[in-house]
Every structure is written in C-alpha cells, then in structure tokens.
Amino acid sequence: MAKVVHFDGKQAFGKDFEILDTYTNVQLVNAGLIRLFNKINDYEAENESVTLMGYQDVIASVVLEETAKLLGLSKTDANKLKDISYSDVFNFYAEAADKFLAMTVPSVDSIKDLMGIGEPETVDQADPKLEETV
C-alpha cells in the first residue's frame, strides 16, 4: 500500500502537497538524511565546543532545503518556507523520513537526550526517621 505524507501549504503556496513514496521521493529523503548526518558530523568535527544552538542551525537549514527539494519548490518558493511554522516543516520532513525509510530525523530534543541535558530527575528520598528497626 502506498505511503503518503501531507504538507499543508495553502497559506504560503496556495495549495497543499501530497508526497507519495515513489522511488524518486524515497531517494530524495534518503539523500537528504545522508546530507543532514554529514553536516552534523562536519559541525562536530569543526567545533571544539558544540552547542544546542549550533545543532539547531545545522538541522534547520538542511531540513528547510531538503523539504523544498521534496516539494519541488522553486528558489523563490523555497524561501517562503522560512516564513511559515518551522515545526510544520520539520514534522513533515520527519514524517517522510519515518514513513519512507523508517528513519528518525535528529532534533535538538533528541540530541539533548543523547547528551543527558534536560530536566533533572527527581530522586525519591525516604525519610530515614520513618524506618523502624525491630
């Protein structure tokens, strides 16, 4: 059964997009993910101190460019992706990667998890006065 990913482009482009899992589209997403992982590797190799903001810059720029390719946008229309919800663009590309390749697009949240950055875990501390020894 065909897999389809929907992109709501009415606001920016006057139409919605339905991307089918054709060989061409699967190859576009595959090449885009390879490019994204290579850009992340380059960022890490070129910087002694990496930051979440740096990862976000790398991820966002590649996701925008690769989404434009997948949607078949002109250069002018590709620039419009910068003025719409990045969450919508990222979610569309992530869904395409998941449905077409069973792959996950890295996000700052996933990188935070890998780095162990985030909300501190609460530690259950029992009150030692409550323990009775018999």
Accessible surface in RSA format (square Angstrom, percent):
REM  Atomic radii and reference values for relative SASA: ProtOr
REM  Chains: A
REM  Algorithm: Lee & Richards
REM  Probe-radius: 1.40
REM  Slices: 20
REM RES _ NUM      All-atoms   Total-Side   Main-Chain    Non-polar    All polar
REM                ABS   REL    ABS   REL    ABS   REL    ABS   REL    ABS   REL
RES MET A   1   230.80 119.5 153.10 101.3  77.70 185.0 131.34 111.7  99.45 131.8
RES ALA A   2    62.10  57.1  35.71  55.1  26.39  60.0  40.59  57.2  21.51  57.0
RES LYS A   3   101.09  49.3  96.83  59.4   4.26  10.1  55.95  50.4  45.14  48.1
RES VAL A   4    57.53  37.9  47.64  43.1   9.89  23.8  47.64  41.4   9.89  26.8
RES VAL A   5     0.09   0.1   0.00   0.0   0.09   0.2   0.09   0.1   0.00   0.0
RES HIS A   6    86.65  47.4  73.37  51.0  13.28  34.0  60.34  62.2  26.31  30.6
RES PHE A   7     3.80   1.9   3.20   2.0   0.60   1.6   3.80   2.3   0.00   0.0
RES ASP A   8    99.45  69.7  79.73  79.4  19.72  46.6  27.83  65.5  71.62  71.4
RES GLY A   9     1.14   1.4   0.00   N/A   1.14   1.4   1.14   3.1   0.00   0.0
RES LYS A  10   131.33  64.1 120.95  74.2  10.38  24.7  67.56  60.8  63.77  67.9
RES GLN A  11   175.35  98.1 137.85 100.7  37.50  89.3  55.41 117.9 119.94  91.0
RES ALA A  12    23.09  21.2   3.94   6.1  19.15  43.6  11.90  16.8  11.19  29.6
RES PHE A  13    33.18  16.6   4.19   2.6  28.99  75.4  10.63   6.4  22.55  64.5
RES GLY A  14    63.22  78.0   0.00   N/A  63.22  78.0  30.59  83.9  32.63  73.1
RES LYS A  15   116.72  56.9 113.53  69.7   3.20   7.6  64.43  58.0  52.29  55.7
RES ASP A  16    51.07  35.8  30.53  30.4  20.53  48.5  12.92  30.4  38.15  38.0
RES PHE A  17    18.66   9.3  15.54   9.6   3.12   8.1  18.66  11.3   0.00   0.0
RES GLU A  18   108.41  62.2  81.13  61.4  27.28  64.9  54.62 105.6  53.79  43.9
RES ILE A  19    15.50   8.8  15.22  11.3   0.29   0.7  15.50  11.2   0.00   0.0
RES LEU A  20    77.62  43.2  76.39  54.7   1.23   3.1  76.39  53.6   1.23   3.3
RES ASP A  21    44.53  31.2  29.42  29.3  15.11  35.7   1.76   4.2  42.76  42.6
RES THR A  22    56.71  40.3  48.42  49.1   8.29  19.8  54.09  72.7   2.62   4.0
RES TYR A  23   169.32  79.1 155.79  88.6  13.53  35.2 124.99  93.9  44.33  54.6
RES THR A  24    89.04  63.3  85.41  86.6   3.62   8.6  54.43  73.1  34.61  52.3
RES ASN A  25    23.20  16.0  23.20  22.4   0.00   0.0   0.00   0.0  23.20  22.4
RES VAL A  26    32.62  21.5  32.62  29.5   0.00   0.0  32.62  28.3   0.00   0.0
RES GLN A  27    76.41  42.7  73.88  54.0   2.54   6.0  20.41  43.4  56.01  42.5
RES LEU A  28    57.62  32.1  54.77  39.2   2.84   7.2  55.95  39.3   1.66   4.5
RES VAL A  29     0.53   0.3   0.09   0.1   0.44   1.1   0.53   0.5   0.00   0.0
RES ASN A  30    54.42  37.5  54.41  52.6   0.01   0.0   2.14   5.1  52.29  50.5
RES ALA A  31    56.77  52.2  49.94  77.1   6.83  15.5  52.59  74.1   4.18  11.1
RES GLY A  32     0.35   0.4   0.00   N/A   0.35   0.4   0.28   0.8   0.07   0.2
RES LEU A  33     4.83   2.7   4.83   3.5   0.00   0.0   4.83   3.4   0.00   0.0
RES ILE A  34    95.80  54.5  93.13  69.4   2.66   6.4  95.53  68.8   0.27   0.7
RES ARG A  35    69.67  29.3  65.95  33.6   3.71   8.8  40.12  54.8  29.55  17.9
RES LEU A  36     0.08   0.0   0.08   0.1   0.00   0.0   0.08   0.1   0.00   0.0
RES PHE A  37    75.70  37.9  75.07  46.5   0.62   1.6  75.07  45.5   0.62   1.8
RES ASN A  38    76.84  53.0  76.10  73.5   0.74   1.8  18.57  44.7  58.27  56.3
RES LYS A  39    88.71  43.3  86.71  53.2   2.00   4.8  31.90  28.7  56.81  60.5
RES ILE A  40    16.30   9.3  16.30  12.1   0.00   0.0  16.30  11.7   0.00   0.0
RES ASN A  41    86.94  60.0  82.75  80.0   4.19  10.1  22.50  54.1  64.44  62.3
RES ASP A  42    72.99  51.1  71.40  71.1   1.59   3.8  12.07  28.4  60.92  60.8
RES TYR A  43    32.66  15.2  28.74  16.4   3.91  10.2  27.91  21.0   4.75   5.9
RES GLU A  44    75.99  43.6  63.07  47.7  12.91  30.7  22.69  43.9  53.30  43.5
RES ALA A  45    90.78  83.5  47.77  73.7  43.00  97.8  59.66  84.0  31.12  82.4
RES GLU A  46   139.15  79.9 102.88  77.8  36.27  86.4  45.27  87.6  93.88  76.6
RES ASN A  47    56.37  38.9  47.36  45.8   9.01  21.7   5.60  13.5  50.77  49.1
RES GLU A  48   192.25 110.4 145.71 110.2  46.54 110.8  66.22 128.1 126.03 102.9
RES SER A  49    89.41  75.6  70.63  94.3  18.78  43.3  46.34  98.7  43.07  60.3
RES VAL A  50    41.74  27.5  25.82  23.4  15.92  38.4  25.82  22.4  15.92  43.2
RES THR A  51    55.89  39.7  51.63  52.3   4.26  10.1  48.59  65.3   7.29  11.0
RES LEU A  52    39.55  22.0  35.19  25.2   4.36  11.0  35.55  25.0   3.99  10.8
RES MET A  53   135.80  70.3 132.72  87.8   3.08   7.3 110.62  94.0  25.18  33.4
RES GLY A  54    11.89  14.7   0.00   N/A  11.89  14.7  10.94  30.0   0.95   2.1
RES TYR A  55    11.06   5.2  11.06   6.3   0.00   0.0   1.45   1.1   9.61  11.8
RES GLN A  56    61.76  34.5  61.76  45.1   0.00   0.0  36.71  78.1  25.05  19.0
RES ASP A  57   101.58  71.2  93.55  93.1   8.03  19.0  29.55  69.5  72.03  71.8
RES VAL A  58    25.08  16.5  21.15  19.1   3.93   9.5  25.08  21.8   0.00   0.0
RES ILE A  59     1.40   0.8   1.40   1.0   0.00   0.0   1.40   1.0   0.00   0.0
RES ALA A  60    19.11  17.6  19.11  29.5   0.00   0.0  19.11  26.9   0.00   0.0
RES SER A  61    51.07  43.2  45.60  60.9   5.47  12.6  37.14  79.1  13.93  19.5
RES VAL A  62     1.80   1.2   1.80   1.6   0.00   0.0   1.80   1.6   0.00   0.0
RES VAL A  63     0.06   0.0   0.05   0.0   0.01   0.0   0.06   0.1   0.00   0.0
RES LEU A  64    30.67  17.1  29.25  20.9   1.41   3.6  29.62  20.8   1.04   2.8
RES GLU A  65    79.39  45.6  72.26  54.7   7.13  17.0  38.88  75.2  40.51  33.1
RES GLU A  66     6.35   3.6   4.64   3.5   1.71   4.1   0.33   0.6   6.02   4.9
RES THR A  67     0.00   0.0   0.00   0.0   0.00   0.0   0.00   0.0   0.00   0.0
RES ALA A  68     8.52   7.8   8.27  12.8   0.26   0.6   8.49  12.0   0.03   0.1
RES LYS A  69   106.63  52.0  89.71  55.0  16.92  40.3  67.21  60.5  39.41  42.0
RES LEU A  70     8.95   5.0   1.12   0.8   7.83  19.7   1.12   0.8   7.83  21.1
RES LEU A  71    14.07   7.8   0.00   0.0  14.07  35.4   0.91   0.6  13.16  35.4
RES GLY A  72    65.36  80.6   0.00   N/A  65.36  80.6  34.10  93.6  31.26  70.0
RES LEU A  73    30.67  17.1   6.61   4.7  24.05  60.5   8.48   6.0  22.19  59.7
RES SER A  74    63.18  53.4  47.87  63.9  15.31  35.3  54.08 115.2   9.10  12.8
RES LYS A  75   180.49  88.1 167.28 102.6  13.22  31.5 114.61 103.2  65.88  70.2
RES THR A  76    98.91  70.4  93.29  94.6   5.62  13.4  60.95  81.9  37.96  57.4
RES ASP A  77    41.69  29.2  41.69  41.5   0.00   0.0   0.37   0.9  41.32  41.2
RES ALA A  78    26.58  24.4  21.22  32.7   5.37  12.2  21.54  30.3   5.04  13.4
RES ASN A  79    78.26  54.0  75.18  72.7   3.07   7.4  22.15  53.3  56.10  54.2
RES LYS A  80    81.88  39.9  80.40  49.3   1.48   3.5  46.47  41.8  35.41  37.7
RES LEU A  81     1.62   0.9   0.22   0.2   1.39   3.5   0.22   0.2   1.39   3.8
RES LYS A  82   140.72  68.7 111.21  68.2  29.51  70.3  68.89  62.0  71.83  76.5
RES ASP A  83   126.03  88.3  91.21  90.8  34.82  82.3  33.77  79.5  92.26  92.0
RES ILE A  84    37.24  21.2  20.47  15.3  16.76  40.4  28.34  20.4   8.89  24.1
RES SER A  85    55.25  46.7  35.69  47.6  19.56  45.1  37.89  80.7  17.36  24.3
RES TYR A  86    67.58  31.6  60.93  34.7   6.65  17.3  60.73  45.6   6.85   8.4
RES SER A  87    68.74  58.1  63.37  84.6   5.37  12.4  26.72  56.9  42.02  58.9
RES ASP A  88    84.58  59.2  78.69  78.3   5.89  13.9  17.55  41.3  67.03  66.9
RES VAL A  89     0.00   0.0   0.00   0.0   0.00   0.0   0.00   0.0   0.00   0.0
RES PHE A  90    33.24  16.6  33.24  20.6   0.00   0.0  33.24  20.2   0.00   0.0
RES ASN A  91    88.49  61.0  84.15  81.3   4.35  10.5  26.14  62.9  62.35  60.3
RES PHE A  92     6.12   3.1   2.44   1.5   3.67   9.6   5.42   3.3   0.69   2.0
RES TYR A  93     2.21   1.0   2.21   1.3   0.00   0.0   2.21   1.7   0.00   0.0
RES ALA A  94    25.20  23.2  22.51  34.7   2.69   6.1  22.99  32.4   2.21   5.9
RES GLU A  95    66.20  38.0  59.42  45.0   6.78  16.1  24.98  48.3  41.22  33.7
RES ALA A  96     0.00   0.0   0.00   0.0   0.00   0.0   0.00   0.0   0.00   0.0
RES ALA A  97     0.00   0.0   0.00   0.0   0.00   0.0   0.00   0.0   0.00   0.0
RES ASP A  98    88.11  61.7  82.03  81.6   6.08  14.4  14.77  34.8  73.34  73.1
RES LYS A  99    76.95  37.5  69.62  42.7   7.33  17.4  46.51  41.9  30.44  32.4
RES PHE A 100    21.82  10.9   0.00   0.0  21.82  56.8   2.05   1.2  19.77  56.6
RES LEU A 101    43.35  24.1  21.07  15.1  22.27  56.0  28.14  19.8  15.21  40.9
RES ALA A 102    88.99  81.8  60.96  94.1  28.03  63.8  62.88  88.6  26.11  69.2
RES MET A 103    82.19  42.6  79.00  52.3   3.19   7.6  50.05  42.6  32.14  42.6
RES THR A 104   107.79  76.7  95.15  96.5  12.65  30.1  63.13  84.8  44.66  67.5
RES VAL A 105     5.05   3.3   0.00   0.0   5.05  12.2   0.00   0.0   5.05  13.7
RES PRO A 106    17.29  12.6  13.90  12.7   3.39  12.3  17.29  14.3   0.00   0.0
RES SER A 107    28.66  24.2  27.55  36.8   1.11   2.6  18.86  40.2   9.80  13.7
RES VAL A 108    30.90  20.3  28.30  25.6   2.60   6.3  28.30  24.6   2.60   7.1
RES ASP A 109    97.77  68.5  95.78  95.3   1.98   4.7  27.08  63.7  70.69  70.5
RES SER A 110    39.63  33.5  35.37  47.2   4.26   9.8  36.25  77.2   3.38   4.7
RES ILE A 111    14.71   8.4  14.71  11.0   0.00   0.0  14.71  10.6   0.00   0.0
RES LYS A 112    63.28  30.9  63.28  38.8   0.00   0.0  14.31  12.9  48.97  52.2
RES ASP A 113   114.07  79.9  90.92  90.5  23.15  54.7  30.72  72.3  83.35  83.1
RES LEU A 114   157.67  87.8 122.75  87.8  34.92  87.8 126.45  88.8  31.22  84.0
RES MET A 115    89.73  46.5  55.41  36.7  34.32  81.7  64.26  54.6  25.47  33.7
RES GLY A 116    69.45  85.7   0.00   N/A  69.45  85.7  35.98  98.7  33.47  75.0
RES ILE A 117    79.13  45.0  69.11  51.5  10.03  24.2  73.65  53.0   5.48  14.9
RES GLY A 118    48.65  60.0   0.00   N/A  48.65  60.0  22.62  62.1  26.02  58.3
RES GLU A 119   162.23  93.1 139.94 105.9  22.30  53.1  63.79 123.4  98.45  80.4
RES PRO A 120   115.91  84.5  94.05  85.7  21.86  79.5 104.33  86.1  11.58  71.9
RES GLU A 121   160.40  92.1 135.33 102.4  25.07  59.7  54.84 106.1 105.57  86.2
RES THR A 122   131.34  93.4 104.04 105.5  27.30  65.1  80.97 108.8  50.36  76.1
RES VAL A 123   115.04  75.7  91.28  82.6  23.76  57.2  94.45  82.1  20.59  55.8
RES ASP A 124   143.63 100.6 116.10 115.6  27.53  65.1  41.63  98.0 102.01 101.7
RES GLN A 125   158.41  88.6 122.56  89.6  35.85  85.4  39.00  83.0 119.40  90.6
RES ALA A 126    81.27  74.7  51.97  80.2  29.30  66.7  61.66  86.8  19.61  51.9
RES ASP A 127    60.66  42.5  50.94  50.7   9.72  23.0  23.52  55.3  37.14  37.0
RES PRO A 128   103.45  75.4  91.37  83.3  12.08  43.9  92.01  76.0  11.45  71.1
RES LYS A 129   178.97  87.3 147.29  90.4  31.68  75.4 101.00  90.9  77.97  83.1
RES LEU A 130   142.73  79.5 120.76  86.4  21.97  55.2 123.63  86.8  19.10  51.4
RES GLU A 131   126.25  72.5 103.70  78.5  22.54  53.7  42.59  82.4  83.66  68.3
RES GLU A 132   154.27  88.6 122.90  93.0  31.36  74.7  43.25  83.7 111.01  90.6
RES THR A 133   136.92  97.4 105.44 106.9  31.47  75.0  77.69 104.3  59.23  89.5
RES VAL A 134   190.04 125.0 116.46 105.4  73.57 177.3 142.33 123.7  47.71 129.4
END  Absolute sums over single chains surface
CHAIN  1 A     9192.0       7419.8       1772.3       5024.7       4167.3
END  Absolute sums over all chains
TOTAL          9192.0       7419.8       1772.3       5024.7       4167.3
